[in-house]
């Protein structure tokens, strides 16, 4: 198999393996263990224990649907990157166009996810970085890192560009 030119080295490790696994994991956490009530409680950092009362039907459905969104995000990333690698192994330009399109969509989603999380946090926790729990760091800190690496990919840092901002020869008349 040839190298995956559009995603090489660190980019391949991050976007083809780490990110899909890290986005599918919350789905399992919300559905199976520790469960929807724990997941719901962790969305806003708190020292209070997880309430013993079950979630109402609407909240439970919302948490499970959120889990489904996480699963979908992980599957789309994993499957599209692999399809580009396997189907276009000898066409790095086409690979980069497809990978770049997905990374652009993910970058936009990163920004809206960060904004929604920050706006949803109580004002006293919004910028209290050291008071955040792992869920909040996952929703903000990790997503900021992923967004930054996506921008680095578009800037061509530590990779060869084939399509996005690549220098192309133009035809002269």
Sine and cosine of phi, psi and omega as CSV:
sin_phi,cos_phi,sin_psi,cos_psi,sin_omega,cos_omega
0.00,0.00,0.64,-0.77,0.01,-1.00
-0.98,0.18,0.26,-0.97,0.06,-1.00
-0.89,0.46,0.48,-0.88,0.09,-1.00
-1.00,0.08,1.00,-0.02,-0.15,-0.99
-0.88,0.48,-0.62,0.78,-0.07,-1.00
-0.95,0.33,-0.50,0.87,0.08,-1.00
-0.79,-0.62,0.96,-0.26,-0.01,-1.00
-0.85,-0.53,0.31,-0.95,0.10,-0.99
0.80,0.60,-0.80,-0.60,-0.04,-1.00
-0.87,0.50,-0.63,0.78,-0.01,-1.00
-0.87,0.49,-0.68,0.73,0.01,-1.00
-0.90,0.43,-0.72,0.69,0.01,-1.00
-0.86,0.51,-0.72,0.70,-0.05,-1.00
-0.94,0.34,-0.79,0.61,-0.16,-0.99
-1.00,0.07,-0.43,0.90,-0.03,-1.00
-1.00,-0.04,-0.43,0.90,-0.08,-1.00
-0.85,-0.52,-0.87,0.50,-0.11,-0.99
-0.90,0.45,-0.79,0.61,-0.08,-1.00
-0.89,0.46,-0.73,0.68,0.04,-1.00
-0.86,0.51,-0.67,0.74,0.02,-1.00
-0.91,0.41,-0.66,0.75,-0.05,-1.00
-0.95,0.31,-0.34,0.94,0.07,-1.00
-1.00,-0.03,-0.44,0.90,0.05,-1.00
-0.98,0.17,-0.46,0.89,-0.02,-1.00
-0.86,0.51,-0.71,0.71,0.04,-1.00
-0.87,0.50,-0.51,0.86,0.05,-1.00
-0.88,0.48,-0.73,0.68,0.01,-1.00
-0.90,0.43,-0.61,0.79,0.01,-1.00
-0.90,0.43,-0.61,0.79,-0.03,-1.00
-0.98,0.21,-0.51,0.86,-0.05,-1.00
-1.00,0.05,-0.65,0.76,-0.21,-0.98
-0.93,-0.37,-0.93,0.37,-0.06,-1.00
-0.51,-0.86,0.74,-0.68,0.09,1.00
-0.98,0.22,-0.12,0.99,0.14,-0.99
0.95,-0.33,0.15,-0.99,-0.11,-0.99
-0.89,0.45,-0.66,0.75,-0.03,-1.00
-0.90,0.43,-0.69,0.73,0.03,-1.00
-0.89,0.45,-0.74,0.68,-0.02,-1.00
-0.85,0.53,-0.73,0.68,0.00,-1.00
-0.87,0.50,-0.70,0.72,-0.03,-1.00
-0.91,0.42,-0.54,0.84,-0.05,-1.00
-0.97,0.23,-0.23,0.97,-0.04,-1.00
-0.87,0.49,-0.55,0.84,0.07,-1.00
-0.88,-0.47,0.85,-0.52,-0.01,-1.00
-0.83,0.56,0.69,-0.72,-0.03,-1.00
-0.37,-0.93,0.55,-0.83,0.10,-0.99
-1.00,0.09,-0.21,0.98,-0.03,-1.00
-0.93,0.36,0.54,-0.84,0.05,-1.00
-0.95,0.33,0.32,-0.95,0.06,-1.00
-0.88,0.47,0.80,-0.60,0.00,-1.00
-0.84,0.54,0.62,-0.79,-0.01,-1.00
-0.97,0.26,-0.46,0.89,-0.03,-1.00
-0.93,0.38,0.64,-0.77,0.04,-1.00
-0.92,0.38,0.39,-0.92,0.05,-1.00
-0.93,0.36,0.53,-0.85,0.10,-1.00
-0.93,0.36,0.31,-0.95,-0.13,-0.99
-0.84,0.54,-0.65,0.76,-0.01,-1.00
-0.91,0.41,-0.70,0.71,-0.01,-1.00
-0.91,0.41,-0.67,0.74,0.03,-1.00
-0.87,0.50,-0.71,0.70,0.03,-1.00
-0.88,0.47,-0.66,0.75,0.00,-1.00
-0.89,0.46,-0.69,0.72,0.00,-1.00
-0.90,0.43,-0.68,0.74,0.03,-1.00
-0.92,0.40,-0.60,0.80,0.04,-1.00
-0.93,0.36,-0.59,0.80,0.10,-1.00
-0.88,0.48,-0.69,0.73,0.08,-1.00
-0.85,0.53,-0.65,0.76,0.04,-1.00
-0.90,0.44,-0.61,0.79,0.06,-1.00
-0.90,0.44,-0.66,0.75,0.07,-1.00
-0.87,0.48,-0.70,0.71,0.02,-1.00
-0.88,0.48,-0.73,0.69,0.01,-1.00
-0.86,0.52,-0.71,0.70,0.01,-1.00
-0.85,0.52,-0.73,0.69,0.01,-1.00
-0.90,0.43,-0.67,0.75,0.00,-1.00
-0.92,0.39,-0.69,0.72,0.01,-1.00
-0.87,0.49,-0.75,0.66,0.01,-1.00
-0.85,0.53,-0.79,0.61,-0.06,-1.00
-0.87,0.50,-0.75,0.67,-0.09,-1.00
-0.96,0.28,-0.64,0.77,0.00,-1.00
-0.93,0.37,-0.69,0.72,0.02,-1.00
-0.88,0.47,-0.66,0.75,0.01,-1.00
-0.93,0.37,-0.64,0.77,0.03,-1.00
-0.89,0.45,-0.67,0.74,0.03,-1.00
-0.89,0.45,-0.68,0.73,0.00,-1.00
-0.90,0.44,-0.76,0.65,-0.13,-0.99
-0.98,0.22,-0.61,0.79,-0.08,-1.00
-1.00,0.10,-0.43,0.90,-0.09,-1.00
-0.85,-0.52,0.62,0.78,-0.11,-0.99
-0.87,0.49,-0.42,0.91,-0.01,-1.00
-0.95,-0.31,0.29,0.96,-0.01,-1.00
-0.72,-0.70,0.98,0.20,-0.05,-1.00
-0.89,0.46,-0.44,0.90,0.02,-1.00
-0.93,0.38,-0.74,0.67,0.03,-1.00
-0.90,0.44,-0.65,0.76,0.07,-1.00
-0.82,0.57,-0.77,0.64,-0.07,-1.00
-0.91,0.41,-0.58,0.81,0.05,-1.00
-0.89,0.46,-0.69,0.72,-0.01,-1.00
-0.95,0.33,-0.74,0.67,0.01,-1.00
-0.88,0.48,-0.69,0.72,0.01,-1.00
-0.90,0.44,-0.61,0.79,0.04,-1.00
-0.90,0.44,-0.69,0.72,0.03,-1.00
-0.92,0.39,-0.67,0.74,0.02,-1.00
-0.90,0.44,-0.57,0.82,0.05,-1.00
-0.91,0.40,-0.70,0.72,0.04,-1.00
-0.88,0.47,-0.67,0.74,0.02,-1.00
-0.91,0.40,-0.59,0.80,0.02,-1.00
-0.91,0.42,-0.66,0.76,0.06,-1.00
-0.90,0.44,-0.70,0.72,0.04,-1.00
-0.89,0.45,-0.59,0.81,0.07,-1.00
-0.84,0.55,-0.76,0.65,-0.06,-1.00
-0.90,0.44,-0.68,0.73,0.01,-1.00
-0.94,0.35,-0.54,0.84,0.03,-1.00
-0.92,0.39,-0.71,0.71,0.04,-1.00
-0.88,0.48,-0.73,0.68,-0.01,-1.00
-0.88,0.48,-0.72,0.69,-0.01,-1.00
-0.88,0.47,-0.64,0.77,0.00,-1.00
-0.92,0.38,-0.72,0.69,0.00,-1.00
-0.89,0.45,-0.70,0.72,0.00,-1.00
-0.91,0.42,-0.59,0.81,-0.03,-1.00
-0.97,0.26,-0.36,0.93,0.02,-1.00
-0.95,0.30,0.58,-0.81,0.12,-0.99
-0.85,0.53,0.53,-0.85,-0.08,-1.00
-0.81,0.59,-0.61,0.79,-0.04,-1.00
-0.95,0.31,-0.28,0.96,0.02,-1.00
-0.97,-0.23,-0.29,0.96,-0.15,-0.99
-0.78,0.63,-0.70,0.72,-0.04,-1.00
-0.88,-0.47,0.30,0.95,0.03,-1.00
-1.00,-0.03,0.94,0.35,-0.10,-1.00
-0.73,0.68,-0.68,0.73,-0.07,-1.00
-0.98,0.19,-0.11,0.99,0.07,-1.00
-0.99,-0.11,-0.11,0.99,-0.01,-1.00
-0.95,0.31,0.51,-0.86,0.09,-1.00
-1.00,-0.06,0.08,-1.00,0.00,-1.00
-0.84,0.54,-0.57,0.82,0.02,-1.00
-0.90,0.44,-0.69,0.72,0.00,-1.00
-0.92,0.40,-0.66,0.75,0.06,-1.00
-0.90,0.45,-0.60,0.80,0.06,-1.00
-0.90,0.44,-0.64,0.77,-0.03,-1.00
-0.98,0.20,-0.35,0.94,0.00,-1.00
-0.88,-0.48,-0.90,0.43,-0.11,-0.99
-0.86,0.51,-0.77,0.63,-0.02,-1.00
-0.90,0.43,-0.63,0.77,-0.02,-1.00
-0.93,0.36,-0.57,0.82,0.10,-1.00
-0.88,0.47,-0.67,0.74,0.03,-1.00
-0.90,0.44,-0.72,0.69,0.02,-1.00
-0.87,0.50,-0.69,0.72,0.04,-1.00
-0.87,0.50,-0.69,0.72,0.00,-1.00
-0.88,0.47,-0.65,0.76,0.01,-1.00
-0.94,0.34,-0.57,0.82,0.08,-1.00
-0.88,0.48,-0.70,0.72,0.02,-1.00
-0.90,0.44,-0.65,0.76,0.05,-1.00
-0.86,0.50,-0.65,0.76,0.03,-1.00
-0.88,0.48,-0.73,0.68,0.00,-1.00
-0.90,0.44,-0.54,0.84,0.04,-1.00
-0.97,0.25,-0.17,0.99,0.03,-1.00
0.99,0.14,0.31,0.95,-0.03,-1.00
-0.94,0.35,0.84,-0.55,0.05,-1.00
0.87,0.50,0.60,0.80,0.08,-1.00
-0.37,-0.93,0.31,-0.95,0.09,-1.00
-1.00,-0.01,0.72,-0.69,0.04,-1.00
-1.00,-0.06,0.67,-0.74,0.03,-1.00
-0.91,-0.42,-0.43,0.90,-0.07,-1.00
-0.71,-0.71,-0.88,0.48,-0.07,-1.00
-0.93,0.36,0.91,-0.41,0.04,-1.00
0.88,0.48,0.33,0.94,0.06,-1.00
-0.98,0.22,0.54,-0.84,0.05,-1.00
-0.97,0.22,0.87,-0.50,-0.01,-1.00
-0.91,-0.41,0.58,-0.82,0.10,-1.00
-0.97,0.25,0.71,-0.71,0.04,-1.00
-0.97,-0.24,0.51,-0.86,0.03,-1.00
-0.97,0.22,0.65,-0.76,0.08,-1.00
-0.97,-0.25,0.57,-0.82,-0.05,-1.00
-1.00,0.06,0.00,0.00,0.00,0.00
